[in-house]
């Protein structure tokens, strides 16, 4: 029997409790077992694990990698040195773990939602200057290495000292992404389109709770299944294929403005897949895509 490690956050049960309709790691364990694969739930930071005993690792549930990004990258490098396959590929994950990848996608021609990227160590005063130069009334500040809207703040241009303080805190630990506030996410919701082996499988729309701007369930956001129109599937597929190489699995997030899709995030590490909103075969399709690479 093959042995695969599914990377999960050490507190993943706590993270999904009350916020998720299903336990995705448990679902995947059952599905992999049906394919003759033992799927072990592991934390990437667990020093007691001998990773060489696994045929592959799948970081899909590594919802805490952003708390120790340097350790996460070092772990990926150790896997590569040991010849242990990562699915998605370790080099693709390293590229995707910092939102500086948005610059690459922008340069590749993807329609990325307007943003400014400040590398770690930048002067926080430059963030205030950017606010003024762009004429933004409100903008969102977030670490370039983050998940689940961690340390993500909606700031008003009137609060310059607060902007500089938040930027300073973020820039000590990572780069910083600044984006104007996109009202479409609050009014219409944010699309998430899921892919396996380059093919779209299903889509959801996530909406913030009234008065908030964060669409994640942990912040009170609401998610619904939605059939993505063909033009939107084409737009999200172009984003996926603009990555350095095709991932086994992925999620494309963004919003629609004036009939055009704008990318917010390409998630190739640990997307929650909303299997509860997907056709019944998608869970098996995911497992088979991973097993085919063993």
C-alpha positions in Angstrom: 0.0 0.0 0.0 1.3 3.5 -0.9 1.8 5.9 1.9 1.0 9.6 1.4 1.1 12.4 3.9 -1.7 15.0 3.9 -0.3 18.1 5.5 -2.8 19.7 7.9 -2.6 22.5 10.5 -1.9 21.1 14.0 -5.2 22.7 15.1 -7.2 21.9 11.9 -10.1 20.4 13.8 -10.5 23.7 15.7 -10.3 25.7 12.4 -13.1 23.8 10.7 -15.4 23.4 13.8 -18.4 25.6 13.2 -17.0 27.0 10.0 -17.1 23.9 7.6 -19.8 21.6 6.6 -17.4 18.7 6.2 -14.1 17.4 7.4 -12.1 17.4 4.2 -9.1 15.5 5.5 -11.3 12.7 6.8 -13.2 12.6 3.5 -9.8 12.4 1.6 -8.5 9.6 3.9 -11.6 7.5 3.1 -11.3 8.2 -0.7 -7.5 7.4 -0.8 -8.1 4.2 1.1 -10.5 3.1 -1.6 -7.6 3.6 -4.0 -5.2 1.5 -1.9 -3.4 4.5 -0.4 -2.8 5.1 3.3 -3.3 8.9 3.8 -1.6 10.1 7.1 -2.5 13.5 8.6 0.8 15.2 9.4 2.0 18.7 10.4 5.0 19.9 8.3 6.6 21.3 11.5 6.5 17.9 13.4 10.2 17.0 14.1 9.4 13.4 14.9 8.2 12.5 11.3 10.5 10.6 9.0 9.4 12.1 5.7 11.4 9.6 3.7 8.8 6.9 4.6 6.2 8.6 2.4 5.8 8.2 -1.3 4.5 11.8 -1.5 3.2 14.7 0.5 0.1 16.8 -0.3 0.2 20.2 1.5 -3.5 20.8 0.8 -4.4 21.2 4.5 -1.4 23.2 5.6 -3.5 26.1 6.8 -0.8 27.3 9.3 2.2 27.5 6.9 2.1 31.3 6.9 2.9 31.4 10.6 6.4 30.0 9.8 7.0 30.6 6.1 10.7 30.2 6.3 10.4 26.9 8.1 7.8 25.8 5.6 10.2 26.5 2.7 13.0 24.8 4.5 10.8 21.7 4.9 10.0 21.8 1.2 13.7 21.9 0.4 14.3 18.9 2.7 11.6 16.9 0.9 13.3 17.7 -2.4 16.7 16.7 -1.1 15.3 13.4 0.1 13.6 12.7 -3.2 10.1 12.9 -1.7 7.5 14.2 -4.2 5.3 17.1 -3.2 1.9 17.5 -4.9 1.6 20.3 -5.9 5.2 20.5 -6.9 7.6 22.0 -4.2 8.9 24.7 -6.6 5.4 25.7 -7.6 4.4 25.9 -3.9 7.4 28.0 -3.0 6.5 30.4 -5.9 2.9 30.6 -4.7 3.5 31.0 -0.9 4.2 34.7 -1.2 1.7 37.0 -2.9 4.6 38.6 -4.8 3.6 36.0 -7.4 0.9 38.5 -8.4 3.7 40.5 -10.0 4.6 37.5 -12.2 1.0 36.9 -13.2 0.6 40.6 -14.0 3.7 40.5 -16.2 2.3 37.3 -17.8 -0.8 39.2 -18.9 -3.3 38.1 -16.3 -6.0 40.6 -15.4 -4.9 41.1 -11.7 -7.0 43.4 -9.5 -5.1 46.6 -8.9 -2.4 46.2 -6.3 1.0 47.5 -5.1 3.6 45.1 -3.7 6.1 46.3 -1.1 9.0 43.9 -0.4 9.8 43.1 3.2 11.9 45.8 4.8 10.3 48.6 2.7 9.7 52.0 4.4 6.2 52.0 5.9 6.0 55.7 5.0 6.0 54.7 1.4 2.6 53.0 1.9 1.1 56.3 3.1 2.6 58.0 0.0 1.0 55.3 -2.2 -2.4 56.0 -0.7 -2.0 59.7 -1.5 -0.6 59.1 -5.0 -3.4 56.7 -6.0 -6.1 58.9 -4.4 -7.6 56.0 -2.5 -10.2 56.7 0.1 -10.0 53.2 1.5 -7.6 50.3 0.9 -6.8 46.9 2.2 -3.4 46.1 3.7 -2.3 42.5 4.0 0.9 40.5 4.4 2.2 38.9 1.2 2.5 35.7 3.2 -0.9 35.0 4.8 -4.1 33.0 4.7 -7.6 33.4 6.0 -7.4 37.2 6.0 -4.7 37.1 8.8 -3.5 40.6 9.6 -5.7 41.9 6.8 -7.0 45.4 7.5 -9.3 47.9 5.8 -7.7 51.3 6.2 -9.0 54.8 5.6 -6.8 57.4 4.0 -7.6 59.8 6.8 -5.7 57.6 9.3 -2.1 58.1 8.1 -0.5 57.2 11.4 -2.6 54.0 11.7 -1.7 53.0 8.1 2.0 53.5 8.8 1.7 51.5 12.1 -0.1 48.6 10.4 2.4 48.6 7.5 5.3 48.7 9.8 4.1 45.6 11.7 3.5 43.7 8.5 6.7 44.6 6.8 8.8 43.3 9.7 7.7 39.8 8.9 6.9 39.7 5.2 6.2 41.8 2.1 3.0 43.8 2.0 0.2 43.9 -0.6 -2.0 47.1 -0.8 -5.2 47.1 -2.8 -8.0 49.6 -3.1 -11.2 48.5 -1.5 -13.3 46.5 -4.1 -16.9 47.2 -3.4 -17.9 44.4 -5.8 -16.8 41.8 -3.2 -19.2 43.3 -0.6 -22.1 43.7 -3.0 -21.8 40.7 -5.4 -19.3 38.4 -3.7 -16.0 36.8 -4.6 -15.8 33.9 -7.0 -13.7 30.8 -6.3 -13.2 28.4 -9.2 -11.6 25.1 -8.5 -9.4 23.1 -10.9 -8.0 19.5 -11.0 -5.4 18.8 -13.7 -6.2 22.0 -15.4 -9.9 21.3 -15.7 -12.6 23.3 -13.8 -14.6 21.2 -11.4 -17.0 23.6 -9.6 -17.3 27.1 -8.3 -18.6 29.0 -5.2 -19.3 32.6 -4.4 -18.2 33.9 -1.0 -19.8 37.0 0.5 -18.8 39.0 3.6 -21.2 39.4 6.4 -23.0 42.8 6.5 -20.5 45.5 7.5 -17.4 43.4 6.9 -15.1 43.0 3.9 -13.7 39.5 4.6 -15.4 36.7 2.8 -14.0 33.8 4.8 -16.3 31.7 7.0 -14.1 32.3 10.1 -15.1 36.0 9.8 -18.8 35.3 9.3 -18.7 35.1 5.5 -21.3 33.1 3.6 -20.6 30.7 0.8 -23.0 29.4 -1.9 -22.6 27.0 -4.8 -22.8 28.8 -8.1 -22.5 27.7 -11.8 -19.7 29.8 -13.3 -20.5 31.1 -16.8 -18.3 29.9 -19.7 -16.6 33.3 -20.1 -15.6 33.3 -16.4 -14.3 29.7 -16.6 -12.2 30.8 -19.6 -10.8 33.8 -17.7 -9.9 31.8 -14.6 -8.3 29.0 -16.7 -6.0 31.6 -18.3 -4.9 32.6 -14.8 -4.1 29.0 -13.9 -2.1 28.4 -17.1 -0.1 31.6 -16.5 1.5 29.9 -13.5 5.1 28.6 -14.0 3.6 25.1 -14.7 0.3 23.4 -14.4 -0.7 22.4 -10.9 -2.5 19.2 -9.9 -5.0 21.2 -8.0 -5.8 24.8 -7.5 -8.3 27.6 -6.8 -8.7 30.9 -8.6 -10.3 33.8 -6.6 -11.5 37.1 -8.0 -14.4 39.4 -8.6 -16.4 40.7 -11.6 -16.3 44.3 -12.6 -18.1 45.6 -15.8 -18.2 42.1 -17.2 -14.5 41.3 -16.6 -12.9 38.9 -14.1 -10.2 40.4 -11.9 -7.8 38.1 -10.0 -7.4 38.4 -6.3 -5.5 35.2 -5.5 -4.3 32.0 -7.1 -4.2 29.4 -4.4 -2.0 26.3 -5.1 -1.1 25.3 -1.6 -4.0 24.7 0.8 -7.3 25.6 -0.8 -10.4 24.4 1.1 -12.2 22.7 -1.7 -15.8 22.9 -0.7 -16.4 19.3 -1.7 -19.9 19.7 -0.2 -20.7 22.1 -3.1 -19.0 20.0 -5.7 -20.4 17.2 -7.9 -20.0 13.8 -6.1 -17.2 12.6 -8.4 -14.9 15.5 -7.6 -13.6 14.0 -4.4 -12.6 10.9 -6.3 -11.2 12.9 -9.1 -8.9 14.8 -6.7 -7.7 11.5 -5.1 -7.1 9.9 -8.5 -5.1 13.0 -9.7 -2.8 12.7 -6.8 -2.4 8.9 -7.0 -1.7 9.1 -10.7 1.5 11.0 -9.8 2.9 8.4 -7.4 
